[in-house]
Amino acid sequence: MVKPIIFTEIGLDFDNNKYGLGVSTEIEYSDYEERKKGFVKINVKEVYLRVWLLKSVFILSKKEGIKFDKKRRNNLKVVIGLSDK
């Protein structure tokens, strides 16, 4: 079995937190994703900042540098992320 990739995000996220502020964890398996509230213990290998305003996403990470992306749906998110990837 392939080890899943775990992402934990802390901050302003109206997509996954009813009142905006909170912590959510996404576990990505090879064929599906699972989302949980709160922390899951991980060996942190990556820290990133994600800013999602409407359909534009800006990501600043130590490993991958600066990235810009476009999404199909609108969202508002400003989070610090931790990953074991």
C-alpha positions in Angstrom: 0.0 0.0 0.0 1.3 3.5 -0.9 1.7 5.9 2.0 -0.9 8.7 1.9 0.2 12.4 1.8 -1.0 14.5 4.7 -1.6 18.2 4.6 -2.7 20.2 7.7 -3.8 23.8 7.2 -4.2 26.4 10.0 -5.9 29.8 9.4 -8.7 31.5 7.6 -10.6 28.9 5.5 -14.3 29.4 4.7 -14.4 26.3 2.6 -13.6 23.9 5.5 -14.4 25.9 8.7 -17.9 27.1 9.5 -16.7 30.3 11.1 -13.6 30.8 9.0 -10.8 30.2 11.5 -9.7 26.7 12.3 -7.5 23.7 11.5 -8.2 21.0 8.9 -6.3 18.0 7.7 -6.5 16.5 4.3 -5.2 12.9 3.7 -4.6 12.1 0.0 -4.6 8.5 -1.0 -3.8 7.4 -4.5 -7.5 7.1 -5.4 -9.4 9.4 -3.0 -9.1 12.2 -0.4 -10.3 12.3 3.2 -10.8 15.6 5.2 -10.7 15.8 9.0 -11.1 18.6 11.5 -8.0 19.3 13.7 -4.5 17.9 13.6 -3.1 14.6 12.6 0.5 13.8 13.8 2.9 14.0 10.9 6.7 14.3 10.3 6.7 17.9 8.8 8.8 18.1 5.7 7.2 21.2 4.1 5.7 24.5 5.3 3.8 26.7 3.0 1.5 29.8 2.8 -1.6 29.5 0.6 -3.7 32.6 -0.3 -6.8 31.8 -2.3 -8.8 34.8 -3.4 -11.8 34.1 -5.7 -10.4 31.8 -8.4 -6.7 32.8 -8.0 -4.3 30.9 -5.7 -0.9 32.0 -4.6 1.4 29.5 -2.9 4.7 30.3 -1.2 6.7 27.2 -0.1 10.3 26.5 0.9 10.6 23.5 -1.5 8.7 24.8 -4.6 9.1 28.6 -4.3 6.3 30.8 -5.6 3.4 29.3 -7.5 0.2 30.8 -9.0 -2.7 28.7 -9.9 -6.3 29.1 -11.1 -9.3 27.2 -9.8 -12.8 26.6 -11.2 -14.6 27.7 -8.1 -14.4 30.8 -5.8 -13.0 30.6 -2.3 -11.4 32.7 0.4 -8.5 31.1 2.2 -5.4 32.4 3.9 -3.6 29.5 5.6 -0.2 28.2 6.8 0.1 24.6 5.7 2.2 21.7 7.0 2.9 18.6 4.9 4.7 15.3 5.2 5.5 15.3 1.4 
